[in-house]
Amino acid sequence: MSVGMASTLKAIEGCRVLLCFQPRYSYSTAKPAQTLAFVPASPPPDPLEVKKLQDFIFSSRRLFVITGAGISTESGIPDYRSEGVGLYARTDRRPIQHAEFLRSSRARQRYWARNFVGWPQFSSYQPNVAHLTLKKWETVGKLHWLVTQNVDALHVKAGNQRLTELHGSTHRVFCVSCGNQMPRAELQEHFEALNPTWRAEAHGVAPDGDVFLTEQQVQDFRVPSCNKCGGHLKPDVTFFGDTVSKEKVEFVYQRLAESDSVLVAGSSLQFVSQ
């Protein structure tokens, strides 16, 4: 079943739609030197385009918003496709595949070692003005529902409650065998206990929260198993090649059907979840 943005676009034919692929101006709640490194170059905002956006939002009564990785670049998190600064432009590295994670203990070791090193920084990122604005729209009743493709939990940190994290969140972990869940912060403590002397220097950061490490660096890293059944632990995210649950998709379509307009921010809508 295809549940990606292509089918979503087909479903919103009855709504007014405005696409904002990347922010055209820079606001930030943190230091510019820390937050703008992954924001692609862009011209100053066109006053006519700004007015068009203002009119669109003002006339919307039940706004449905879809956000992608571009909305978080000003918080310091890189995206995949931005020209010059996205992951694909900076490296030939690609995200882990769902099937590889499940079948290969080596792949899981590599993923968790990188994630362990990257977690302190990734978990510290904070919402920027775009996230906070969406929260304000929810507070005043303008935002009917928010769907994000991101797994960074920044909308949760901003306080949004009318929210679906389509691809999950890196801030949660579950066992693929018994379904037992735990906060990612708790798993970090287990990693530290199992690897008291393990050290690795990170090389670069990725959109999904891990960092670049060599094979030699990760070979001695120990990964804990589920403390209830001994199964494999996985972040509660939809890896590439995985599927979004039918129930979640149907829920999103219901919220979409209740809306009168759609705003897309920070997404090219080019990626299709399977």
CYANA upper distance limits for C-alpha pairs under 8 A (distance plus 0.5 A):
  1 MET  CA    274 GLN  CA      6.98
  2 SER  CA      7 SER  CA      7.76
  2 SER  CA    272 VAL  CA      7.93
  2 SER  CA    273 SER  CA      7.01
  2 SER  CA    274 GLN  CA      5.48
  3 VAL  CA      7 SER  CA      6.80
  3 VAL  CA      8 THR  CA      7.91
  3 VAL  CA    244 VAL  CA      7.50
  3 VAL  CA    249 VAL  CA      7.18
  3 VAL  CA    272 VAL  CA      7.70
  3 VAL  CA    273 SER  CA      6.32
  3 VAL  CA    274 GLN  CA      6.71
  4 GLY  CA      8 THR  CA      6.96
  4 GLY  CA    271 PHE  CA      7.52
  4 GLY  CA    272 VAL  CA      4.70
  4 GLY  CA    273 SER  CA      5.03
  4 GLY  CA    274 GLN  CA      7.30
  5 MET  CA      9 LEU  CA      6.56
  5 MET  CA    269 LEU  CA      6.05
  5 MET  CA    270 GLN  CA      7.76
  5 MET  CA    271 PHE  CA      7.42
  5 MET  CA    272 VAL  CA      6.36
  5 MET  CA    273 SER  CA      8.15
  6 ALA  CA     10 LYS  CA      7.09
  6 ALA  CA    269 LEU  CA      7.65
  6 ALA  CA    270 GLN  CA      8.20
  6 ALA  CA    272 VAL  CA      7.18
  7 SER  CA     11 ALA  CA      6.82
  8 THR  CA     12 ILE  CA      6.93
  8 THR  CA    253 TYR  CA      8.48
  9 LEU  CA     13 GLU  CA      7.37
 11 ALA  CA    253 TYR  CA      8.22
 12 ILE  CA     16 ARG  CA      8.44
 12 ILE  CA     17 VAL  CA      8.28
 12 ILE  CA    256 LEU  CA      7.81
 12 ILE  CA    257 ALA  CA      8.41
 12 ILE  CA    262 VAL  CA      8.10
 14 GLY  CA    260 ASP  CA      8.43
 15 CYS  CA    259 SER  CA      7.85
 15 CYS  CA    260 ASP  CA      5.80
 15 CYS  CA    261 SER  CA      5.27
 15 CYS  CA    262 VAL  CA      6.97
 16 ARG  CA    260 ASP  CA      7.23
 16 ARG  CA    261 SER  CA      4.97
 16 ARG  CA    262 VAL  CA      6.49
 17 VAL  CA    261 SER  CA      6.30
 17 VAL  CA    262 VAL  CA      5.12
 17 VAL  CA    263 LEU  CA      6.36
 17 VAL  CA    264 VAL  CA      8.23
 18 LEU  CA     53 LEU  CA      8.41
 18 LEU  CA     56 PHE  CA      8.33
 18 LEU  CA    262 VAL  CA      6.79
 18 LEU  CA    263 LEU  CA      5.42
 18 LEU  CA    264 VAL  CA      6.77
 19 LEU  CA    263 LEU  CA      6.40
 19 LEU  CA    264 VAL  CA      5.15
 19 LEU  CA    265 ALA  CA      6.85
 20 CYS  CA    263 LEU  CA      7.83
 20 CYS  CA    264 VAL  CA      6.08
 20 CYS  CA    265 ALA  CA      5.08
 20 CYS  CA    266 GLY  CA      6.80
 20 CYS  CA    267 SER  CA      8.11
 21 PHE  CA     70 GLY  CA      7.78
 21 PHE  CA    264 VAL  CA      7.48
 21 PHE  CA    265 ALA  CA      5.94
 21 PHE  CA    266 GLY  CA      5.13
 21 PHE  CA    267 SER  CA      5.63
 21 PHE  CA    268 SER  CA      6.14
 22 GLN  CA     70 GLY  CA      6.10
 22 GLN  CA     71 ILE  CA      7.61
 22 GLN  CA    265 ALA  CA      7.11
 22 GLN  CA    266 GLY  CA      5.19
 22 GLN  CA    267 SER  CA      7.61
 23 PRO  CA     70 GLY  CA      7.81
 23 PRO  CA     71 ILE  CA      7.61
 23 PRO  CA    265 ALA  CA      8.24
 23 PRO  CA    266 GLY  CA      7.37
 24 ARG  CA     42 SER  CA      6.56
 24 ARG  CA     43 PRO  CA      7.40
 24 ARG  CA     44 PRO  CA      7.12
 24 ARG  CA     45 PRO  CA      6.11
 25 TYR  CA     42 SER  CA      8.12
 25 TYR  CA     44 PRO  CA      6.96
 25 TYR  CA     45 PRO  CA      6.72
 26 SER  CA     74 GLU  CA      7.85
 27 TYR  CA     74 GLU  CA      8.05
 27 TYR  CA    128 ASN  CA      7.93
 27 TYR  CA    129 VAL  CA      6.71
 28 SER  CA     32 PRO  CA      7.53
 28 SER  CA     35 THR  CA      7.84
 28 SER  CA     74 GLU  CA      6.82
 28 SER  CA     75 SER  CA      7.68
 28 SER  CA    128 ASN  CA      5.90
 28 SER  CA    129 VAL  CA      6.47
 29 THR  CA     75 SER  CA      8.48
 29 THR  CA    127 PRO  CA      8.18
 29 THR  CA    128 ASN  CA      6.05
 29 THR  CA    129 VAL  CA      7.17
 30 ALA  CA     34 GLN  CA      7.71
 30 ALA  CA     35 THR  CA      7.15
 30 ALA  CA     75 SER  CA      7.92
 30 ALA  CA    128 ASN  CA      8.32
 31 LYS  CA     35 THR  CA      6.84
 32 PRO  CA     36 LEU  CA      6.04
 33 ALA  CA     37 ALA  CA      7.43
 34 GLN  CA     76 GLY  CA      6.77
 35 THR  CA     39 VAL  CA      8.40
 35 THR  CA     73 THR  CA      7.59
 35 THR  CA     74 GLU  CA      5.48
 35 THR  CA     75 SER  CA      5.72
 35 THR  CA     76 GLY  CA      4.65
 35 THR  CA     77 ILE  CA      8.31
 36 LEU  CA     73 THR  CA      7.66
 36 LEU  CA     74 GLU  CA      6.05
 36 LEU  CA     75 SER  CA      8.31
 36 LEU  CA     76 GLY  CA      7.06
 37 ALA  CA     76 GLY  CA      7.53
 37 ALA  CA     85 VAL  CA      8.02
 38 PHE  CA     73 THR  CA      6.09
 38 PHE  CA     74 GLU  CA      7.75
 38 PHE  CA     76 GLY  CA      7.10
 38 PHE  CA     77 ILE  CA      7.41
 38 PHE  CA     78 PRO  CA      5.65
 38 PHE  CA     79 ASP  CA      7.95
 38 PHE  CA     85 VAL  CA      5.76
 38 PHE  CA     86 GLY  CA      7.25
 39 VAL  CA     70 GLY  CA      8.49
 39 VAL  CA     73 THR  CA      6.02
 39 VAL  CA     74 GLU  CA      6.73
 39 VAL  CA     78 PRO  CA      8.26
 39 VAL  CA     82 SER  CA      8.41
 39 VAL  CA     85 VAL  CA      7.52
 40 PRO  CA     82 SER  CA      6.62
 40 PRO  CA     83 GLU  CA      6.94
 40 PRO  CA     84 GLY  CA      7.51
 40 PRO  CA     85 VAL  CA      6.76
 45 PRO  CA     49 GLU  CA      7.82
 45 PRO  CA     50 VAL  CA      7.47
 46 ASP  CA     50 VAL  CA      6.79
 47 PRO  CA     51 LYS  CA      6.62
 48 LEU  CA     52 LYS  CA      6.63
 49 GLU  CA     53 LEU  CA      6.75
 50 VAL  CA     54 GLN  CA      6.72
 51 LYS  CA     55 ASP  CA      6.63
 52 LYS  CA     56 PHE  CA      6.62
 53 LEU  CA     57 ILE  CA      6.69
 54 GLN  CA     58 PHE  CA      6.51
 55 ASP  CA     59 SER  CA      6.61
 56 PHE  CA     60 SER  CA      6.79
 57 ILE  CA     63 LEU  CA      8.35
 60 SER  CA    142 LYS  CA      7.74
 60 SER  CA    260 ASP  CA      7.24
 60 SER  CA    261 SER  CA      6.67
 61 ARG  CA    142 LYS  CA      6.47
 61 ARG  CA    143 LEU  CA      8.41
 61 ARG  CA    259 SER  CA      8.45
 61 ARG  CA    260 ASP  CA      7.21
 61 ARG  CA    261 SER  CA      8.37
 62 ARG  CA    142 LYS  CA      6.64
 62 ARG  CA    143 LEU  CA      6.55
 62 ARG  CA    144 HIS  CA      5.36
 62 ARG  CA    258 GLU  CA      7.94
 62 ARG  CA    259 SER  CA      5.33
 62 ARG  CA    260 ASP  CA      5.91
 62 ARG  CA    261 SER  CA      7.18
 63 LEU  CA    142 LYS  CA      6.73
 63 LEU  CA    143 LEU  CA      5.34
 63 LEU  CA    144 HIS  CA      5.62
 63 LEU  CA    145 TRP  CA      7.30
 63 LEU  CA    259 SER  CA      6.34
 63 LEU  CA    260 ASP  CA      6.79
 63 LEU  CA    261 SER  CA      5.67
 63 LEU  CA    262 VAL  CA      6.37
 63 LEU  CA    263 LEU  CA      7.76
 64 PHE  CA    143 LEU  CA      6.97
 64 PHE  CA    144 HIS  CA      6.22
 64 PHE  CA    145 TRP  CA      5.52
 64 PHE  CA    146 LEU  CA      6.45
 64 PHE  CA    147 VAL  CA      8.34
 64 PHE  CA    255 ARG  CA      8.29
 64 PHE  CA    256 LEU  CA      6.91
 64 PHE  CA    259 SER  CA      6.43
 64 PHE  CA    260 ASP  CA      8.16
 64 PHE  CA    261 SER  CA      6.59
 64 PHE  CA    262 VAL  CA      5.23
 64 PHE  CA    263 LEU  CA      6.81
 65 VAL  CA    143 LEU  CA      8.05
 65 VAL  CA    145 TRP  CA      6.92
 65 VAL  CA    146 LEU  CA      5.30
 65 VAL  CA    147 VAL  CA      6.64
 65 VAL  CA    262 VAL  CA      6.16
 65 VAL  CA    263 LEU  CA      5.25
 65 VAL  CA    264 VAL  CA      6.31
 65 VAL  CA    265 ALA  CA      8.00
 66 ILE  CA    146 LEU  CA      6.57
 66 ILE  CA    147 VAL  CA      5.37
 66 ILE  CA    148 THR  CA      6.07
 66 ILE  CA    149 GLN  CA      8.12
 66 ILE  CA    262 VAL  CA      8.09
 66 ILE  CA    263 LEU  CA      6.80
 66 ILE  CA    264 VAL  CA      5.26
 66 ILE  CA    265 ALA  CA      6.75
 66 ILE  CA    267 SER  CA      8.43
 67 THR  CA     71 ILE  CA      7.10
 67 THR  CA    146 LEU  CA      8.25
 67 THR  CA    147 VAL  CA      6.94
 67 THR  CA    148 THR  CA      5.16
 67 THR  CA    149 GLN  CA      6.72
 67 THR  CA    150 ASN  CA      7.92
 67 THR  CA    264 VAL  CA      6.41
 67 THR  CA    265 ALA  CA      5.34
 67 THR  CA    266 GLY  CA      6.11
 67 THR  CA    267 SER  CA      6.65
 68 GLY  CA     72 SER  CA      8.36
 68 GLY  CA    148 THR  CA      6.53
 68 GLY  CA    149 GLN  CA      5.64
 68 GLY  CA    150 ASN  CA      6.30
 68 GLY  CA    265 ALA  CA      6.96
 68 GLY  CA    266 GLY  CA      5.18
 68 GLY  CA    267 SER  CA      4.82
 68 GLY  CA    268 SER  CA      8.36
 69 ALA  CA     73 THR  CA      7.40
 69 ALA  CA     78 PRO  CA      8.11
 69 ALA  CA     79 ASP  CA      5.72
 69 ALA  CA     80 TYR  CA      8.16
 69 ALA  CA    149 GLN  CA      7.70
 69 ALA  CA    150 ASN  CA      6.39
 69 ALA  CA    207 PRO  CA      8.45
 69 ALA  CA    266 GLY  CA      6.28
 69 ALA  CA    267 SER  CA      6.86
 70 GLY  CA     79 ASP  CA      6.69
 70 GLY  CA    265 ALA  CA      7.82
 70 GLY  CA    266 GLY  CA      4.25
 70 GLY  CA    267 SER  CA      6.56
 71 ILE  CA    130 ALA  CA      7.27
 71 ILE  CA    131 HIS  CA      8.17
 71 ILE  CA    265 ALA  CA      7.01
 71 ILE  CA    266 GLY  CA      5.16
 71 ILE  CA    267 SER  CA      8.45
 72 SER  CA     76 GLY  CA      7.43
 72 SER  CA     77 ILE  CA      6.32
 72 SER  CA     78 PRO  CA      8.06
 72 SER  CA     79 ASP  CA      8.39
 72 SER  CA    127 PRO  CA      8.11
 72 SER  CA    128 ASN  CA      7.84
 72 SER  CA    154 LEU  CA      8.34
 72 SER  CA    266 GLY  CA      8.47
 73 THR  CA     77 ILE  CA      5.30
 73 THR  CA     78 PRO  CA      5.86
 73 THR  CA     79 ASP  CA      7.09
 74 GLU  CA    128 ASN  CA      6.97
 75 SER  CA    125 TYR  CA      6.77
 75 SER  CA    126 GLN  CA      6.65
 75 SER  CA    127 PRO  CA      6.74
 75 SER  CA    128 ASN  CA      6.08
 76 GLY  CA    125 TYR  CA      7.54
 77 ILE  CA    122 PHE  CA      8.40
 77 ILE  CA    125 TYR  CA      8.26
 77 ILE  CA    206 ALA  CA      8.16
 77 ILE  CA    207 PRO  CA      6.41
 78 PRO  CA     85 VAL  CA      7.85
 78 PRO  CA     86 GLY  CA      6.40
 78 PRO  CA     87 LEU  CA      7.26
 78 PRO  CA    205 VAL  CA      8.17
 78 PRO  CA    206 ALA  CA      6.98
 78 PRO  CA    207 PRO  CA      5.65
 79 ASP  CA     85 VAL  CA      8.48
 79 ASP  CA     86 GLY  CA      5.58
 79 ASP  CA     87 LEU  CA      6.74
 79 ASP  CA    206 ALA  CA      8.37
 79 ASP  CA    207 PRO  CA      5.97
 80 TYR  CA     86 GLY  CA      5.15
 80 TYR  CA     87 LEU  CA      5.08
 80 TYR  CA     88 TYR  CA      6.10
 80 TYR  CA     89 ALA  CA      8.42
 80 TYR  CA    207 PRO  CA      7.39
 81 ARG  CA     86 GLY  CA      5.46
 81 ARG  CA     87 LEU  CA      7.14
 81 ARG  CA     88 TYR  CA      6.43
 81 ARG  CA     89 ALA  CA      7.57
 82 SER  CA     86 GLY  CA      4.96
 82 SER  CA     87 LEU  CA      8.37
 82 SER  CA     89 ALA  CA      7.90
 83 GLU  CA     89 ALA  CA      6.88
 84 GLY  CA     89 ALA  CA      5.85
 84 GLY  CA     90 ARG  CA      7.45
 85 VAL  CA     89 ALA  CA      6.56
 85 VAL  CA     90 ARG  CA      6.85
 86 GLY  CA     90 ARG  CA      6.85
 87 LEU  CA     91 THR  CA      6.51
 87 LEU  CA     93 ARG  CA      8.14
 87 LEU  CA    206 ALA  CA      7.13
 87 LEU  CA    207 PRO  CA      7.92
 88 TYR  CA     92 ASP  CA      6.63
 88 TYR  CA     93 ARG  CA      7.65
 88 TYR  CA     94 ARG  CA      8.01
 95 PRO  CA    208 ASP  CA      8.47
 95 PRO  CA    239 PHE  CA      8.44
 95 PRO  CA    240 PHE  CA      7.65
 96 ILE  CA    100 GLU  CA      7.60
 96 ILE  CA    101 PHE  CA      7.48
 96 ILE  CA    111 TYR  CA      8.22
 96 ILE  CA    239 PHE  CA      7.38
 96 ILE  CA    240 PHE  CA      7.34
 97 GLN  CA    101 PHE  CA      6.85
 97 GLN  CA    239 PHE  CA      6.42
 97 GLN  CA    240 PHE  CA      5.50
 97 GLN  CA    241 GLY  CA      6.39
 97 GLN  CA    242 ASP  CA      8.35
 98 HIS  CA    102 LEU  CA      6.95
 98 HIS  CA    238 THR  CA      8.29
 98 HIS  CA    239 PHE  CA      5.58
 98 HIS  CA    240 PHE  CA      6.33
 98 HIS  CA    241 GLY  CA      5.97
 98 HIS  CA    242 ASP  CA      6.04
 99 ALA  CA    103 ARG  CA      6.71
 99 ALA  CA    241 GLY  CA      7.65
 99 ALA  CA    242 ASP  CA      8.28
100 GLU  CA    104 SER  CA      6.28
100 GLU  CA    107 ALA  CA      7.10
101 PHE  CA    105 SER  CA      8.01
101 PHE  CA    107 ALA  CA      6.10
101 PHE  CA    108 ARG  CA      5.99
102 LEU  CA    108 ARG  CA      8.14
104 SER  CA    108 ARG  CA      6.92
105 SER  CA    109 GLN  CA      6.62
106 ARG  CA    110 ARG  CA      6.64
107 ALA  CA    111 TYR  CA      6.53
108 ARG  CA    112 TRP  CA      6.53
109 GLN  CA    113 ALA  CA      6.50
109 GLN  CA    218 VAL  CA      7.67
109 GLN  CA    219 GLN  CA      8.33
109 GLN  CA    221 PHE  CA      7.28
109 GLN  CA    222 ARG  CA      7.63
109 GLN  CA    223 VAL  CA      6.77
110 ARG  CA    114 ARG  CA      6.79
110 ARG  CA    215 GLU  CA      8.02
110 ARG  CA    218 VAL  CA      6.43
110 ARG  CA    219 GLN  CA      8.32
111 TYR  CA    115 ASN  CA      6.58
111 TYR  CA    210 ASP  CA      8.01
112 TRP  CA    116 PHE  CA      6.27
112 TRP  CA    223 VAL  CA      7.58
113 ALA  CA    117 VAL  CA      6.93
113 ALA  CA    218 VAL  CA      6.50
113 ALA  CA    221 PHE  CA      6.75
114 ARG  CA    118 GLY  CA      6.70
114 ARG  CA    210 ASP  CA      5.41
114 ARG  CA    211 VAL  CA      5.65
114 ARG  CA    212 PHE  CA      7.10
114 ARG  CA    213 LEU  CA      6.86
114 ARG  CA    218 VAL  CA      8.32
115 ASN  CA    119 TRP  CA      6.19
115 ASN  CA    209 GLY  CA      6.70
115 ASN  CA    210 ASP  CA      4.58
115 ASN  CA    211 VAL  CA      7.11
116 PHE  CA    120 PRO  CA      8.38
116 PHE  CA    188 GLN  CA      7.22
116 PHE  CA    191 PHE  CA      7.82
116 PHE  CA    210 ASP  CA      7.83
117 VAL  CA    200 ALA  CA      7.87
117 VAL  CA    202 ALA  CA      7.47
117 VAL  CA    210 ASP  CA      7.51
117 VAL  CA    211 VAL  CA      7.35
118 GLY  CA    122 PHE  CA      6.52
118 GLY  CA    202 ALA  CA      8.19
118 GLY  CA    205 VAL  CA      7.82
118 GLY  CA    209 GLY  CA      6.37
118 GLY  CA    210 ASP  CA      5.23
118 GLY  CA    211 VAL  CA      5.90
119 TRP  CA    123 SER  CA      6.15
119 TRP  CA    188 GLN  CA      8.49
119 TRP  CA    209 GLY  CA      6.86
119 TRP  CA    210 ASP  CA      7.38
120 PRO  CA    124 SER  CA      6.86
121 GLN  CA    125 TYR  CA      7.39
122 PHE  CA    152 ASP  CA      8.38
122 PHE  CA    209 GLY  CA      5.91
122 PHE  CA    210 ASP  CA      8.40
123 SER  CA    152 ASP  CA      8.42
123 SER  CA    171 HIS  CA      8.27
125 TYR  CA    154 LEU  CA      8.17
126 GLN  CA    154 LEU  CA      6.85
126 GLN  CA    157 LYS  CA      7.69
127 PRO  CA    131 HIS  CA      6.02
127 PRO  CA    132 LEU  CA      7.13
127 PRO  CA    154 LEU  CA      5.69
127 PRO  CA    155 HIS  CA      7.52
127 PRO  CA    157 LYS  CA      7.16
127 PRO  CA    158 ALA  CA      6.35
128 ASN  CA    132 LEU  CA      6.89
129 VAL  CA    133 THR  CA      6.41
130 ALA  CA    134 LEU  CA      6.91
131 HIS  CA    135 LYS  CA      6.94
131 HIS  CA    154 LEU  CA      7.56
131 HIS  CA    155 HIS  CA      6.37
131 HIS  CA    158 ALA  CA      6.60
132 LEU  CA    136 LYS  CA      6.80
132 LEU  CA    158 ALA  CA      6.15
133 THR  CA    137 TRP  CA      6.77
134 LEU  CA    138 GLU  CA      6.80
134 LEU  CA    143 LEU  CA      7.80
134 LEU  CA    160 ASN  CA      8.12
135 LYS  CA    139 THR  CA      6.77
135 LYS  CA    155 HIS  CA      8.33
135 LYS  CA    158 ALA  CA      6.89
135 LYS  CA    159 GLY  CA      6.72
135 LYS  CA    160 ASN  CA      5.79
136 LYS  CA    140 VAL  CA      6.85
137 TRP  CA    141 GLY  CA      6.69
137 TRP  CA    142 LYS  CA      5.44
137 TRP  CA    143 LEU  CA      5.74
138 GLU  CA    142 LYS  CA      6.22
138 GLU  CA    143 LEU  CA      5.05
138 GLU  CA    144 HIS  CA      7.55
138 GLU  CA    160 ASN  CA      7.60
138 GLU  CA    162 ARG  CA      7.99
139 THR  CA    143 LEU  CA      8.47
144 HIS  CA    162 ARG  CA      7.62
144 HIS  CA    255 ARG  CA      8.22
144 HIS  CA    259 SER  CA      7.26
145 TRP  CA    162 ARG  CA      5.75
145 TRP  CA    163 LEU  CA      6.54
145 TRP  CA    164 THR  CA      8.47
145 TRP  CA    255 ARG  CA      7.03
145 TRP  CA    256 LEU  CA      8.27
146 LEU  CA    162 ARG  CA      6.65
146 LEU  CA    163 LEU  CA      5.26
146 LEU  CA    164 THR  CA      6.83
147 VAL  CA    163 LEU  CA      6.33
147 VAL  CA    164 THR  CA      5.34
147 VAL  CA    165 GLU  CA      6.55
147 VAL  CA    166 LEU  CA      6.89
147 VAL  CA    252 VAL  CA      8.10
148 THR  CA    163 LEU  CA      8.21
148 THR  CA    164 THR  CA      6.97
148 THR  CA    165 GLU  CA      5.71
148 THR  CA    166 LEU  CA      6.35
148 THR  CA    167 HIS  CA      8.24
149 GLN  CA    165 GLU  CA      6.93
149 GLN  CA    166 LEU  CA      5.90
149 GLN  CA    167 HIS  CA      6.14
150 ASN  CA    165 GLU  CA      7.44
150 ASN  CA    166 LEU  CA      8.12
150 ASN  CA    167 HIS  CA      7.16
150 ASN  CA    168 GLY  CA      8.19
150 ASN  CA    169 SER  CA      8.10
151 VAL  CA    165 GLU  CA      7.52
151 VAL  CA    167 HIS  CA      6.83
151 VAL  CA    168 GLY  CA      6.12
151 VAL  CA    169 SER  CA      4.71
151 VAL  CA    170 THR  CA      6.14
151 VAL  CA    208 ASP  CA      7.60
151 VAL  CA    237 VAL  CA      7.35
152 ASP  CA    169 SER  CA      6.66
152 ASP  CA    170 THR  CA      6.82
152 ASP  CA    171 HIS  CA      8.04
152 ASP  CA    208 ASP  CA      8.02
152 ASP  CA    209 GLY  CA      8.36
153 ALA  CA    157 LYS  CA      6.79
153 ALA  CA    169 SER  CA      6.56
153 ALA  CA    170 THR  CA      8.02
153 ALA  CA    171 HIS  CA      7.55
154 LEU  CA    158 ALA  CA      6.57
155 HIS  CA    159 GLY  CA      6.90
155 HIS  CA    160 ASN  CA      6.18
155 HIS  CA    163 LEU  CA      8.42
156 VAL  CA    160 ASN  CA      5.99
156 VAL  CA    161 GLN  CA      7.71
164 THR  CA    252 VAL  CA      7.96
165 GLU  CA    169 SER  CA      7.39
166 LEU  CA    244 VAL  CA      7.73
166 LEU  CA    248 LYS  CA      7.99
167 HIS  CA    237 VAL  CA      5.85
167 HIS  CA    238 THR  CA      5.38
167 HIS  CA    239 PHE  CA      8.47
167 HIS  CA    244 VAL  CA      7.40
168 GLY  CA    236 ASP  CA      6.07
168 GLY  CA    237 VAL  CA      4.79
168 GLY  CA    238 THR  CA      6.81
169 SER  CA    235 PRO  CA      7.93
169 SER  CA    236 ASP  CA      6.18
169 SER  CA    237 VAL  CA      5.93
170 THR  CA    184 ARG  CA      7.54
170 THR  CA    208 ASP  CA      8.19
170 THR  CA    209 GLY  CA      8.16
170 THR  CA    235 PRO  CA      6.13
170 THR  CA    236 ASP  CA      6.60
170 THR  CA    237 VAL  CA      6.76
171 HIS  CA    183 PRO  CA      6.57
171 HIS  CA    184 ARG  CA      5.38
171 HIS  CA    185 ALA  CA      7.77
171 HIS  CA    235 PRO  CA      8.12
171 HIS  CA    236 ASP  CA      8.17
172 ARG  CA    181 GLN  CA      7.65
172 ARG  CA    182 MET  CA      6.63
172 ARG  CA    183 PRO  CA      5.26
172 ARG  CA    184 ARG  CA      5.50
172 ARG  CA    235 PRO  CA      6.49
172 ARG  CA    236 ASP  CA      5.85
173 VAL  CA    181 GLN  CA      6.13
173 VAL  CA    182 MET  CA      5.88
173 VAL  CA    183 PRO  CA      6.51
173 VAL  CA    184 ARG  CA      6.15
173 VAL  CA    187 LEU  CA      8.33
173 VAL  CA    233 LEU  CA      7.17
173 VAL  CA    234 LYS  CA      6.14
173 VAL  CA    235 PRO  CA      4.80
173 VAL  CA    236 ASP  CA      5.60
174 PHE  CA    179 GLY  CA      6.18
174 PHE  CA    180 ASN  CA      5.88
174 PHE  CA    181 GLN  CA      4.70
174 PHE  CA    182 MET  CA      6.80
174 PHE  CA    233 LEU  CA      6.14
174 PHE  CA    234 LYS  CA      6.07
174 PHE  CA    235 PRO  CA      6.79
174 PHE  CA    236 ASP  CA      6.66
175 CYS  CA    179 GLY  CA      5.26
175 CYS  CA    180 ASN  CA      5.76
175 CYS  CA    181 GLN  CA      7.06
175 CYS  CA    226 CYS  CA      6.55
175 CYS  CA    231 GLY  CA      6.50
175 CYS  CA    232 HIS  CA      6.15
175 CYS  CA    233 LEU  CA      5.04
175 CYS  CA    234 LYS  CA      6.70
176 VAL  CA    231 GLY  CA      7.07
176 VAL  CA    232 HIS  CA      6.38
176 VAL  CA    233 LEU  CA      6.76
176 VAL  CA    234 LYS  CA      7.16
177 SER  CA    229 CYS  CA      8.07
177 SER  CA    231 GLY  CA      5.90
177 SER  CA    232 HIS  CA      7.46
178 CYS  CA    229 CYS  CA      7.29
178 CYS  CA    231 GLY  CA      7.82
180 ASN  CA    226 CYS  CA      8.16
180 ASN  CA    228 LYS  CA      8.01
182 MET  CA    186 GLU  CA      7.22
182 MET  CA    187 LEU  CA      7.78
183 PRO  CA    187 LEU  CA      7.29
184 ARG  CA    188 GLN  CA      6.94
184 ARG  CA    235 PRO  CA      8.29
185 ALA  CA    189 GLU  CA      7.42
186 GLU  CA    190 HIS  CA      7.34
187 LEU  CA    191 PHE  CA      6.81
188 GLN  CA    192 GLU  CA      6.77
189 GLU  CA    193 ALA  CA      6.76
190 HIS  CA    194 LEU  CA      6.76
190 HIS  CA    224 PRO  CA      7.43
191 PHE  CA    195 ASN  CA      6.50
191 PHE  CA    222 ARG  CA      7.91
191 PHE  CA    223 VAL  CA      7.27
191 PHE  CA    224 PRO  CA      7.44
192 GLU  CA    196 PRO  CA      6.08
194 LEU  CA    222 ARG  CA      6.79
194 LEU  CA    223 VAL  CA      8.10
194 LEU  CA    224 PRO  CA      7.99
195 ASN  CA    221 PHE  CA      7.24
195 ASN  CA    222 ARG  CA      6.91
198 TRP  CA    220 ASP  CA      8.22
198 TRP  CA    221 PHE  CA      7.44
200 ALA  CA    213 LEU  CA      8.12
200 ALA  CA    217 GLN  CA      6.75
200 ALA  CA    218 VAL  CA      8.50
201 GLU  CA    213 LEU  CA      8.01
202 ALA  CA    211 VAL  CA      6.40
202 ALA  CA    212 PHE  CA      6.33
202 ALA  CA    213 LEU  CA      6.49
203 HIS  CA    211 VAL  CA      6.85
203 HIS  CA    212 PHE  CA      5.30
203 HIS  CA    213 LEU  CA      6.79
204 GLY  CA    211 VAL  CA      6.19
204 GLY  CA    212 PHE  CA      6.05
205 VAL  CA    209 GLY  CA      7.57
205 VAL  CA    210 ASP  CA      6.78
205 VAL  CA    211 VAL  CA      4.99
205 VAL  CA    212 PHE  CA      7.00
206 ALA  CA    210 ASP  CA      6.15
206 ALA  CA    211 VAL  CA      6.26
206 ALA  CA    212 PHE  CA      8.18
213 LEU  CA    217 GLN  CA      6.76
213 LEU  CA    218 VAL  CA      7.59
214 THR  CA    218 VAL  CA      7.26
215 GLU  CA    219 GLN  CA      6.79
224 PRO  CA    233 LEU  CA      8.27
225 SER  CA    230 GLY  CA      5.50
225 SER  CA    231 GLY  CA      6.09
225 SER  CA    232 HIS  CA      6.01
225 SER  CA    233 LEU  CA      6.71
226 CYS  CA    230 GLY  CA      5.02
226 CYS  CA    231 GLY  CA      5.57
226 CYS  CA    232 HIS  CA      6.75
226 CYS  CA    233 LEU  CA      6.68
238 THR  CA    242 ASP  CA      6.20
238 THR  CA    243 THR  CA      7.14
238 THR  CA    244 VAL  CA      7.18
240 PHE  CA    273 SER  CA      8.14
241 GLY  CA    273 SER  CA      8.04
241 GLY  CA    274 GLN  CA      6.97
242 ASP  CA    273 SER  CA      8.06
242 ASP  CA    274 GLN  CA      6.87
243 THR  CA    273 SER  CA      7.07
243 THR  CA    274 GLN  CA      5.57
244 VAL  CA    248 LYS  CA      7.54
244 VAL  CA    249 VAL  CA      7.54
244 VAL  CA    273 SER  CA      7.66
244 VAL  CA    274 GLN  CA      7.68
245 SER  CA    249 VAL  CA      6.91
246 LYS  CA    250 GLU  CA      6.62
247 GLU  CA    251 PHE  CA      6.66
248 LYS  CA    252 VAL  CA      6.80
249 VAL  CA    253 TYR  CA      6.77
250 GLU  CA    254 GLN  CA      6.76
251 PHE  CA    255 ARG  CA      7.00
252 VAL  CA    256 LEU  CA      6.66
253 TYR  CA    257 ALA  CA      6.61
254 GLN  CA    258 GLU  CA      7.02
255 ARG  CA    259 SER  CA      7.13
